[in-house]
Amino acid sequence: MLKQKICFVTGTRAEYGLLKRLMKLIQTSPIFELQVIATGMHLSPEFGLTYQEIEEDGFLIDRKVEMLLSSDTSFSIAKSVGLGMIGLSDALKDLKPDLVFLLGDRFELLSVAPICLFSNIPIAHIHGGEITEGAYDDAIRHSITKMSNLHFVATEEYRNRVIQLGENPETVFCVGGLGVDAIKNLQFLNKEELENELDFRFGERNLLVTFHPVTLEEHSSLEQFDYLLSALDKFPEINIIFTLPNSDNGSRGLIDKINTYVSGRKNSKAFTSLGQLKYFSTIRFVDAVVGNSSSGLLEVPTLKKFTINIGDRQKGRVRAKSVLDCQPNQDEIENTLKLIYTNEYKSLLRDIQNPYGEGDASEKIFKIVQSRIGNLSTKKNFFDLSQ
């Protein structure tokens, strides 16, 4: 019997880290053939050439598709999507997958989904139904949902939203978040190993900062970040690790500010890409993750750490009680930082439950794909809630 070809398209380090366990399950299955397409930030020296991590993990990359332009304007992002469609069309034509997996809402995936739609290739979409009002990711995510045929969502609320978009409930499965899977299946580095890997020493108080452009508020990203840096200046005793932002429009201004900041502060350091193991290991030794990354909501609560979520980039997402939302101004960020070091707030962490599941999402997805792969169709009817 011919193996069914399952293709994963990945454009960022974070997205790949979430997909890795599911990819391993597909790779070792006797009925599936794994295909991998790397694109976007994976192929960029500026963002760490992270396709190498995929290869180091034992995966063969079937196609590498260049699409990123050397610019971070809104028009360059739009052109990158167009370039991606050209290259990915050729890749998918050659590979002829039976199913394509897409995770989330990155603009790189907006290059893939229409090709699959026009080519009659079924799509399995992971982490649909979510809301992030401060970024254009919201529209991308819902667009991919409408072009997909299987939906694997993280909570019942998100499942209901995908159905609200007209998708048949029989194709929408609540499996939990893949980030929890990644954490549950890692062998963390201990403190000494991590410090040696990072060439960084943790102090009595430590923070991890990960701040991305607010793509629907283009002119305020740098302003918001300035407020964050000003607030951090009020805590010179705190050691800080920065991870650099993704390749969204406006990212280069943020990168410049981070590099300038760490050059003038001895107890801080910036990393283009920590990789999954070092990233999650680092969270274990910090007091909070500060910024506006989805990881602060989806994964950090599993590690019983605070998230200081700044601004509206993640507005609308389900969150644990350990996620402390604050407005993007210096006073509120500073006051929230003070709160996490109070005994009252520290005691809250003991009973935190992550609403994104217990860490078995990859296995659930794998079993459903096993049962569905022989009966997939790209033809679907709009599921009308009013009828």
N, C-alpha and C positions, 0 to 999 in steps of 0.2 A: 504494500500500500504506500502511495506517495505521501510524504510528510506535508502537513499544512504549513505554509510559510507565514510566520508572524514577524512583522517588521516594526521596530521601534525607531522613531525619529526623535533625536534629542539635540537641543541647541545650547544648553547651559549646564554648568557643574551641579547646580542645586537640583535641577530636574532629573539629571542622570542618577544622582544619589538616591532619589526616591524610587526610581525605576529598577535599580540594580537587582534587588532580590527577585522581583517578578521576572526579569530577564534571565536570571540563573535558573529559575523553575522551567522557563520555556526552553532554555539551552539544553537542559538535561533530560527533557521529555522525549520518549521514543516516538511520539506522534507529531512533534512539531520541529520545524527548522527555524532557528532564530536568524533574523536579519537586522542589521544595525546601520542606520544612517546618522552620521555626525555632521552638524552644521553650526552656523551662528558663532557664538562665543568660543565653542570648543576649538575652533581652528584659528583663533586670533592670538598672536603673541602678546598683544596688549592685555588680554584677559587670561593669560597663563597657559595657552595651548593645552587645554584640559582634555582633549581627545586622548592624550597619553594615559590619563587615569583609566579610561575605558579599556584600552589595550592592556594596561598593567593588571587589570582585574580579570583578564583571560577571555575577553570578548574580541571577536574579529569584526572590524568595522568594514562593512561591505562597500559603502560609498562615503566619501567626504565631499560635501557640497559647500563651496564658498558662497557667502551671501553678504557679509558685513562690509559696509563701506567705511573708509577711514574718516568718519565724521559722526557727530551725535545730534544732528539737527532733526527736526521732525520730518523734513523732506528726505534726508538720507535714510531714515528708518523706512519710509514708504518705498524708496528705491531698493532697499535691501530686501523687502518683501517680494518685489518684482523679480529681482535677481534670483532669489530663492526659488520662486516658482519655475523659472527656466531650468535651473540645475536639478531641482527635485523632480521635475517632470521626466527628465531623462533617467534619473536614478530609479524611480518607481516603474517606469516602462521596462527597464532592464531586469529589475528584481522580481516583478510580477507577484507581489505579496497577496496572500489570501485575506489578511487582516492587518491594519495599521493601528498601532497604539500611539495616542497623543495624550500628554499629561498637561492639564492646566490651561494657561492663558497667555503665554509668551507670543510676541509678534512673529517669531520664527515659524510657529505652528500655523499661522494664518497663510503661510506659503504652501503648506502641505494639504490642508483640508479640502480646498477647492479642487486640487488635482485628483484626490481620491473621489470626490463627488463626480467630476466629469469622466473619470476612468472606471467608475462602477466598482471601486475598491471599498469594502466596508471599513469603518473607523470604530475603534473602541476608545472612548474618551474618559479619562480619569480626572476627578476633582472638578466636575461640572456643578452647576447650580449655585455656586458661591457668588458673593457680592463683594466688590471692592470699589466703592464709589469714588475714590480719589485717583483712579488710574484708568487708562483706556483698556486695560486688561479685561475689564468687566464686559465690554462689548465684544472683544475677541473671544472670550470664554463662551458667551451665549451663542455667538455665531458658529463656533465649532460644535456646540451641542446640536444645533439644527442640521449640521452636515454629518452627524455621527449616528451609528446604528446600535451600539451598546454603550451603556452609561454606567460608570462605577463611581458613586458619590460617597462623601465622607460622613454625612449625617442625614437623618430623616428629613430635616428641614430642607436640605439641599435636594434630596430626592423629590420632595413635593414641588420644588421650584422647577426642576427639569420637566416634570410632568405638566406643570403649568405652562411651560413653553411648547406643549403639544406633543411630547414624546410618550409613547405607549408605556404604561407602568410595567408591562412584562419585560421591557428592555432596560429598566432602570433599577440598579442594585445598590443598596446601602452596604458598603463593605468597611468603612472606616478610612482613616488617613494613612497614606503610605509612609509618611514621616515617622509615625509611631513604629511601624515595621522596622524601619532602618535602625532606630534606637534600640529596640528589643533584640536585634540580631547582631549588635556590634560588640566586639571585645575592646573596651575602652583602653586608651593609654593611661597609665598612672601619672601622677603629678610630675615625677622626675623625668619620665620618658617624654611627656608633653613639653616640659620646659626645655629639654634638650632639642626636641624637634623644632620648636618655635624660636629658640635662642631668646627666651623671654622668661622673666621671673615673676611669679604671682606674689602679690603682697597680701596684707590683711584684708584689703578691700579691692575688688576687681570688677570690671565691666567689659562686656563685649558689645561693640557698637556696629550695627549694620543698617545703613540708611540708603534708600534708593530714591531716584527722582520721582516726584509727584507729577505724573505725566499729564494730568488734566489741569494742573496748576503750574504750568511751566515756569512762570516768573517767580514763584515763591519757593521752589526747592532749595535754592542757595540761601535764601533768607531764613527758611526754617532751619537749615543746617547751621547757619551762623548762630542762631539762638541756642541750638544744642551745644555747640562748642563753647559758647559763653557760659552756659550753665555748668558744663564740665570743668571749666576753669575755676569754679568755686570749690572744687574738690581736688586740690593738688595731690592729696595723699592716695587717690584711687589710681590703680594701674589699669590701663585701657588697651584693649585689642580692637582694631578696626578691620572690618572686611570691606573691600572695595565694591562699589555698586555694579549692577548689571549694565549691559550696553543699551540702555534706553536713552531717549533724547534728554540731554542735560547731564549725562553722567560724568563728562570730563571735568566740568566745573567742580563737582563734588570730589572727584579724585584729586584734583589740584589742592583743594582745601584740606583734605585729609593728609596728604603728603606734607604740606606746609606745617600743619598742626603737629604731626608726630616728630618732625625735624626739630621742633622747638620745645618738646616735652620729653624728658628722658624716660619716663615710665610709661610710654605708650609706643605702639608699633602697629604698622598696617600690613595687610596681606592681600595680594590679588585673589588668591584662592586657597583656603585652608584645606579643602577636600573634606569629605564626609566624616572620616574618622577623627581628624584633628578638630573639626568644627564642633561636633557633639562632645568630644572629650573636653574641649575648652569650656563649654557651657557648664560642665560639672564643677569647674573651679572658679566660676564668676558668680557674682551676686545677682546679676540681672543681664538680660539682653535688651539693649536700648536702640530704638530706631523705628522703622516702619516696615520691616520685612514680614512676609507671611509666616516664616519659620517661628517667629515669636508667638504666634497664635496656634499654629498647627502642631508644633513639636516641643517647644521649650517647656510647656506645662508638664509633660511626661517626666522631665528631669527635675521637677519640683523647684523651679527657679522662677523669679519674677520676669515679666516682660513689661518694659515701659514703652507703650505704643504711642507714637507721636503723630498727631494729625489725622487726616481722613483717608490715607492711602488704603487702609484695611477696613474702613467703615462698612459695616454690613455683615462681616464674618462672625460666625459663632465663636465664642471665646470662653476660656476658663476664668475663674475668679482671680487667678494669679496675674492676669493681664490687666495692667493699670493704664487706662487711656488718659492722655493729657493733650491739651492744646499746644500747638507749636509756638510757644512763647517762652522766653527765658525763665520767668518767675515760676510758671507752672512745671516746667521740666525740673527746675532746681528743687522745688517743693516735693515733687514725686520722688526724686532721688533721695531726699532726706527720709521719706516715709519708709522706704524699703530697709532702712537700717534701724528702724524702731522694733522693739521686742514684740509689740502688738502685731505688726505686719509680718514679721518673721514667723510667728506662730501659725499664720494662715496657710503656710506652704505644706504643712504636714498632711492636710486633708484634701489637697487639690486633686481633682479628677480631670483628666483630659477628655473633652467631649468628642475627640477624634478617634476613639477606639482603644483597643487593647493590644494591637500589634499583629493581627493576622490577615490584613487586607490583601496582601499579595497571594496568599494561599486561596482565599475566597475568589479572587479574580481568576486565578489559574483554573480552578475547578469549574467555574461558570463558562469560561472560554472552551474548556474541554467538552462540555456538554452542548455548547451552541455552535461550534465551529462548522459542523456539517450542514447547518440549516440557516446560515446567515444570508440575508438579502438586503440590498441597498434600497429596495422599494419600501416605502412606509407611508402610512396615513397619518394625518394630523389628529391627535387625540384631543377631542373637544370636551372640556370640562362642563360645558353648558348642556350637553346632550346626555 
